[in-house]
């Protein structure tokens, strides 16, 4: 099959309105958002060239480029040198970055973050139990084998622990949950290191195995119950560590 061709986006009459000089970047960005989201443009659709868009909106190419950079940061478009901007595929990355920064600024207690993760992980594993593929089950199986290798440093086991949960998240097929969970997951990387280092590696491995077996049976209730126990252990371990540190 040849490469699919996406016809350049055509503006509507309403969109020909000139952008005034007040807050041009925001106004241009608003128009781009309306065209992409309101117009239900599929990923890969080409926008007009910078020259055409700037002329149509009555703005400088400098102002337009500023708006395009913001749109790219929001995950709406992809910009490649010498080519027209194209509509990007939906992704959790931009939202994850913004939410992660917001959470860092609130200085939330780590126990609160683990508690938030608890509710999300339990819902996610239920969805994954119904949708997980044989390929994803195989990935979980490989992950379990790799985590069982003795004598590695703590960072290795933290990485495998995060990978296990990431596979389950992808298996749930929910961009919404991915956006909600990813910032919390990254912020809790250090707490995972602390709890696993406090003797939790074997216990985590045991519950990973039990979660995997529940997913293998496509049993949402059992998968949720095992995940809830796993999260409960994490909350208790972290609360104990924070108490010892006088937090």
N, C-alpha and C positions, 0 to 999 in steps of 0.2 A: 504494500500500500504506500503511495507517495505521501509526501508531507502535506498535511492539511493546510489550506490557505484560508486565512481569515481576512475578510474585506475590511479596509479601514473604516473606522467609525464615522458616521455622518451626523452632523449636528442637527438638532431640531430648531424650529423658528424661535422658540422661547430662549434657547441657549445663545442666540446671537446678541443678546443684550450686552452692551459695553460695560466693562468693569471699571468703576470709578477709582479715584486715587486713594480712597480711604481703605486701609488694610487690604491692599491688593492681594497679597499672598493668601490670606484667609478666604477672600471672595473667589479667587481662582480655584483654590483647593475645594471649596464647596461645590463649584460647577463640575469639577472633575469627579468628585464623589457621586454627584447626582447622575452623571452620565454612566459611570461604571456600575454603581449599585442599583440606581433606579432603572437603568437601561438593561439590567441583567446581562451585561457583557461577559462572555465566556473567557476563561484564561487563554491567552494567546492572541486575543483581538488587538489589532494595531490601533493606536490613537493617531490623530493627525500629527504632522510634523510640528516641531517647535515654531517654525516660521508661520505655518498656517494658523496654529492656535493663537499665537501672539497677535497676528493681524486681526483675527476674528474677534478676539476679546478686547482689542484696543489697548494692550499692555506691552511693556518692553519685554524682550526675551529674557532679561535679567530677572524680572519679577516672575515670569513664567517658570524659569528654571528653579527658583526658590520653592515655588508651589509643587513642582514636579518632584523635587528632592523630599519634601515632606510627604507627598503621596507615596513615594517609594519606601520611606521609613515606616509608613502605616501599613505597608504590605499590599497596597492597591495596584502598583505598577512595577515593572522592571525596566530599568534604563540601561541601554548598551550604547557605547560610543559609536556614533555614526549611523545609528538606526533609530527608527521611530519607537517611542515608548509603547510597551505592550501591557495588557492587563495581566496581573500576576495570579497564580493559583492561591486559594485561601491557605493561610498558614498561621500557626499559633505563635511564631517567633516575635513579631512586633508587639503583640499584646503581652507576651511573657516578659519582654524587656521592660515595658512600662510598668506592669504590675510589680515586677521584682524591685524596681527602683522605689515605687510607692511603699511597698512593704518594708524595705530597708529604712526608709525615712520615718516610719511609725515606731521603729524600735520595739516591735512586738515581742513578747515573751516567747521563747522557743516552744514551750509547752503548748501555748495557744496555737502556734503554727502546726505542731504535730496533731493537735486535736482537729484542726481544720482538715488536715490531710486524711485523718481517720475517716471522716464522713465521705470524702470524695473517693478514696480508694475502695471503700466497701461498695459504693454504687458502681464504680468502674468495673470491679471484678465480676459483679453480677451481669453486666452487659457483655463483658468479655466471654463469660461462660457460654453464652448463647451464640456468639459470633466468631469465636476463635477458630482459626484454620489449622490444618495439620502441619503446615509449614511453621506457624507460630508456636504450636505445641512442641515441635522439634527444636525450635530456638530456645524455648524454656528448658527443655531437657538438657540441651548442650550447656546452657547457663548453669544449671544445677551441678553438672559434672565438673565444670571449671571452678565453681565456688568450693567444691569439695577438695580441691588440691591443697595439701597442707604446706605450711612454711612460707607462704607469700606475705608481703607486707600488708599493713592495714588498708592502705589506699587501694590495693588490688581488690580486697573483699568489699570495700565501699562501692567501687565501680561496678562489681558484679551484682551487688544488691540493687543499685540504681537501674542497671540494665534489666534485671528481672521485672521490676515494676514498669519500666518503659515498654517492654514487650506487651505486657497486659494492657497498658494504656492504649497502645496502637491497636490492639485486638478489639478494643471496645468500639472503635470506629466513631469516635465522638470528638470533633474539633472543639466543642464547647468545654468538655471536661479537660481536654488537653491544655486549653488556654487557662483554665482555672487552676489546674494542678501543677503545671510546669514551674511557675515562679516559686511556689512553696517548696517543691522538690529541690530546686537549686539552693535555696536559702538554708535548707536543712541538711545540706551535704556535710557540714562540720558536725552537726548533732548526730548524724548517722555514724560518723567516725568515732565520736565519743561513746555512743551506746554499744557499738560493735566491739570497740576496744575494751569495754568494761566486762567482757565475757559473753557478749551476745551473739557471737558468730555462729556457734553450733545451734543455738536456739532459733536464730533466724533461718538457718539452713533447713532445720526440721519443719518449720512452718511453711517455708517456700515449697518444700516437697509436698506437704499436705495440700497447699493451694493448687499446685500443679496437678495433683491427682484429681482434685475436684473439677478443675477445668477440663481435664482429660475425659471426665464423665459428662461434661457439659451440664453440671449441676449448680445452678445459681445460688441456691440456699446454702449448700455446703461451702461453696467458694467464698461467699460473704462471711459465713461464720468463722472460717479459718483466717480470713483477712482481718476480721475484727479482733481476733485473739492476737494476731501479729501486731496490729496497731496499738492494742492495749499494752502489750509488752514494751513497745517503743515509748509510749507516754509515761509508763511507770519508771522505766530506766532513766529517761531524761529528767523527770521530776526529781528523782533521787540524786542525780548528778548536780542539778541546779541547787538543790538543798545543801549538798556538801560544799558547793562553791559560795554559799551564802547569798544566792540570788532569790 
